Each structure stands twice: as C-alpha cells, then as structure tokens.
Amino acid sequence: MKNHQVKLNDKQVEFLVKCIDITQETQSIKPDKSEAEVIRKLTNIQQDIEDDKVSGDLIFFDLN
C-alpha cells in the first residue's frame, strides 16, 4: 500500500472535519483502524487550529 502526503491549509482541515462529523451523524459508518487514525489526526489538527484562533483573541495582562 502506498502512502500519500497531502498539504492542507487550516480552512481545508476544518472543512474535512465538518464533513466527517456530518457523515458520522447521518450515516452509520464504521471506519477501520487506519481510517480512524486519519480521523483522529485531522481532529487533533483542527483542535489546534481552534486553540490558536482562541488564544489569538485573548489578551494577557501581567498583574505582578
């Protein structure tokens, strides 16, 4: 089996995760182990993207 690399920007990752979520809600899909790993990695990347967005909106004050 060949391994392929794909470059995705943040918006594309978010879109793919949304598609996966919708598909899992509307259809009873059962991903195999390798597919579940890809879903987990994409979800982790998407969470990092969301964390970066939120942390960019926060302002930290040094009150010491």
C-alpha distances in whole Angstrom, upper triangle without the diagonal:
4,7,10,13,16,20,22,26,27,29,25,24,27,26,23,24,27,25,23,27,28,25,26,29,30,27,26,22,21,18,15,15,12,14,17,16,15,19,20,19,21,24,25,24,27,29,29,30,33,34,35,36,39,39,40,43,44,47,48,52,53,56,57
4,6,10,13,17,19,23,25,26,23,22,25,25,21,23,26,24,23,26,28,26,26,30,30,28,27,24,22,19,17,16,13,14,18,16,15,18,20,19,19,23,23,23,25,28,28,28,31,32,32,34,37,37,38,41,42,45,46,50,51,54,55
4,7,10,13,16,20,22,23,20,19,22,22,19,21,24,22,21,24,26,24,25,28,29,27,27,23,22,18,16,15,12,13,16,14,12,16,17,15,16,20,20,19,22,24,24,25,28,29,29,31,33,34,34,37,39,42,42,46,47,50,51
4,7,10,13,16,19,20,17,16,20,20,17,19,22,20,19,23,25,23,24,27,28,27,27,23,22,19,18,17,13,14,16,15,12,15,17,15,15,19,19,18,20,23,22,23,26,27,27,28,31,32,32,35,37,40,41,44,46,49,50
4,7,10,13,16,17,15,14,18,18,15,17,21,20,19,22,24,23,24,27,28,27,28,24,23,20,19,18,15,15,17,15,12,15,16,13,13,17,17,15,17,20,20,20,23,24,24,25,28,29,29,32,34,36,37,41,42,46,47
4,6,10,13,14,11,11,15,15,13,15,18,17,17,20,22,21,23,26,26,26,27,23,23,20,20,20,16,15,17,15,12,14,16,13,12,16,16,14,15,19,18,17,21,22,22,23,26,27,27,29,31,34,36,39,41,44,46
4,7,10,12,9,10,13,14,13,15,18,18,18,21,23,22,24,27,28,27,28,25,26,22,23,22,19,18,19,17,14,16,17,14,12,16,16,13,14,17,16,15,18,20,19,20,23,24,23,26,29,31,33,36,38,41,43
4,7,8,6,6,10,10,10,12,14,15,16,18,20,20,22,24,25,25,27,24,24,21,23,22,19,17,19,17,13,14,16,13,10,13,14,11,11,15,14,12,15,18,16,17,20,22,21,23,26,29,31,34,36,39,41
4,6,5,6,9,10,11,13,14,16,17,19,20,21,23,25,26,27,28,26,27,24,25,25,22,20,21,19,16,16,17,14,12,14,14,11,10,14,13,10,13,15,14,14,18,19,18,20,23,26,28,31,33,37,39
4,5,5,6,9,10,11,12,14,15,17,18,20,21,23,24,26,27,25,26,23,25,25,22,20,20,19,16,15,16,13,10,12,12,9,7,11,10,7,9,12,11,11,14,16,15,17,20,23,25,28,31,34,36
4,5,5,6,9,10,11,12,14,15,17,18,20,21,23,24,26,24,26,23,26,26,23,21,21,20,17,16,17,15,12,13,14,11,9,12,13,9,11,14,13,12,15,17,16,18,21,24,27,30,33,36,38
4,5,5,6,9,10,11,12,14,15,16,18,20,21,22,24,22,23,21,23,23,20,18,19,18,15,14,16,14,10,12,14,11,10,13,14,11,13,16,16,15,18,20,20,21,24,28,30,33,36,39,41
4,5,5,6,9,10,11,12,14,15,17,18,20,21,22,20,21,18,20,20,18,15,16,15,12,11,12,10,7,8,10,8,6,10,11,9,11,14,14,14,17,19,19,21,23,26,28,32,34,37,39
4,6,5,6,9,10,11,12,14,15,17,18,20,21,20,21,19,22,22,20,17,17,17,14,12,13,12,8,9,11,9,6,9,11,8,9,13,13,12,15,17,17,19,21,25,27,31,33,36,38
4,5,5,6,9,10,11,12,14,15,16,18,20,18,20,19,21,22,20,17,17,18,14,13,15,14,10,11,14,12,9,13,14,12,13,16,17,16,18,21,21,22,24,28,30,34,37,39,42
4,5,5,6,9,10,10,12,14,15,16,18,16,17,15,18,18,16,13,14,14,11,9,12,12,8,9,12,11,9,13,15,13,14,17,18,18,20,23,23,24,27,30,32,36,38,41,43
4,5,5,6,9,10,11,12,14,15,16,15,16,14,17,17,16,13,12,13,10,8,10,10,7,6,10,10,7,10,13,12,12,15,17,16,18,21,21,23,25,28,30,34,36,39,41
4,5,5,6,9,10,11,12,14,16,15,17,16,19,20,19,16,15,16,14,11,13,14,10,10,13,13,10,12,15,14,13,17,18,17,19,22,22,23,25,29,31,35,37,39,42
4,5,5,6,9,10,11,12,14,13,15,14,17,19,18,14,14,16,13,11,14,15,11,11,15,15,12,15,18,17,17,20,21,20,22,25,26,26,29,32,34,38,41,43,46
4,6,5,6,9,10,10,12,10,12,11,14,15,15,11,11,13,11,8,11,12,10,10,13,14,12,14,17,17,17,20,22,21,23,25,26,27,29,33,35,38,41,43,45
4,5,5,6,9,10,11,11,13,13,16,17,17,14,12,15,13,10,12,14,11,10,14,15,12,14,17,17,16,19,21,20,21,24,25,26,28,32,33,37,39,41,44
4,5,5,6,8,11,11,14,14,18,20,20,16,15,18,16,13,15,17,15,13,17,18,15,17,20,19,18,22,24,23,24,27,28,28,30,34,36,39,42,44,46
4,5,5,6,8,8,11,11,15,17,17,14,13,16,15,12,15,17,15,14,18,19,17,19,22,21,21,24,26,25,26,29,30,31,33,37,39,42,45,47,49
4,6,6,6,6,9,10,13,15,16,13,12,15,14,11,13,16,15,13,17,18,17,18,21,21,21,23,26,25,26,29,31,31,33,36,38,42,44,46,48
4,6,7,9,12,13,17,19,20,17,15,18,18,14,16,19,17,15,19,21,18,19,23,23,21,24,27,26,26,29,31,31,32,36,38,41,44,45,48
4,7,9,12,14,18,21,21,18,17,21,20,16,19,22,19,18,22,23,21,22,26,25,24,27,29,28,29,32,33,33,35,39,41,45,47,49,51
4,6,9,12,15,18,19,16,16,19,18,16,18,21,19,19,22,24,22,23,27,27,26,29,31,30,31,34,36,36,38,41,43,47,49,51,53
4,7,10,13,16,17,15,14,18,18,15,18,21,20,19,22,24,23,24,27,27,27,29,32,32,32,35,37,37,39,42,44,47,50,51,53
4,6,10,13,14,11,11,15,14,12,15,18,17,17,20,22,21,22,25,26,26,28,30,31,31,34,36,36,38,42,43,47,49,51,53
4,6,10,11,9,9,13,13,12,14,17,17,17,20,22,21,22,25,26,26,28,31,31,32,34,36,37,39,42,43,47,49,51,52
4,7,8,5,6,9,10,9,11,14,14,14,17,19,19,20,23,24,25,27,29,29,31,32,34,35,37,40,41,45,47,49,51
4,6,5,6,9,10,10,12,14,15,16,18,20,21,22,24,26,27,28,30,31,33,34,36,38,39,42,43,47,48,50,52
4,6,5,6,9,10,10,12,14,15,16,18,20,21,23,24,26,27,29,30,31,33,35,36,37,41,41,45,46,48,49
4,5,5,6,9,10,11,13,14,15,17,18,20,21,23,24,26,27,29,30,32,33,35,36,40,40,44,45,48,49
4,5,5,6,9,10,11,12,14,15,16,18,20,21,23,24,26,27,29,30,32,33,35,38,39,43,44,47,48
4,5,5,6,9,10,10,12,14,15,16,18,20,21,22,24,26,27,28,30,32,33,36,37,41,42,44,46
4,5,5,6,9,10,11,12,14,15,17,18,20,21,23,24,26,27,29,31,32,35,35,39,40,43,44
4,5,5,6,8,10,11,12,14,15,16,18,20,21,23,24,26,27,29,31,34,35,38,40,42,44
4,6,5,6,9,10,10,12,14,15,16,18,20,21,22,24,26,27,29,32,33,37,39,41,43
4,6,5,6,9,10,10,12,14,15,16,18,20,21,22,24,26,27,30,31,35,36,38,40
4,5,5,6,9,10,11,12,14,15,17,19,20,21,23,25,26,29,30,33,35,37,39
4,5,5,6,9,10,10,12,14,15,17,18,20,21,23,25,28,29,33,35,37,39
4,5,5,6,9,10,10,12,14,15,16,18,20,21,23,26,27,31,33,35,37
4,5,5,6,9,10,10,12,14,15,16,18,20,21,24,25,29,30,33,34
4,5,5,6,9,10,11,13,14,15,16,19,20,23,24,28,30,33,34
4,5,5,6,9,10,11,12,14,15,17,19,22,24,27,30,32,34
4,5,5,6,9,10,11,12,14,16,17,20,21,25,27,29,31
4,5,5,6,9,10,10,12,14,15,18,19,23,25,28,29
4,5,5,6,9,10,11,13,15,18,19,23,25,28,30
4,5,5,6,9,10,11,13,16,18,22,24,27,29
4,5,5,6,8,10,11,14,15,19,21,24,26
4,5,5,6,9,10,13,14,18,20,23,25
4,6,5,7,9,12,15,18,21,24,26
4,5,5,7,10,12,16,19,21,24
4,5,5,8,10,13,16,19,21
4,6,8,10,14,17,20,22
4,7,10,13,17,19,22
4,6,10,13,15,18
4,7,10,12,15
4,7,9,12
4,6,9
4,6
4
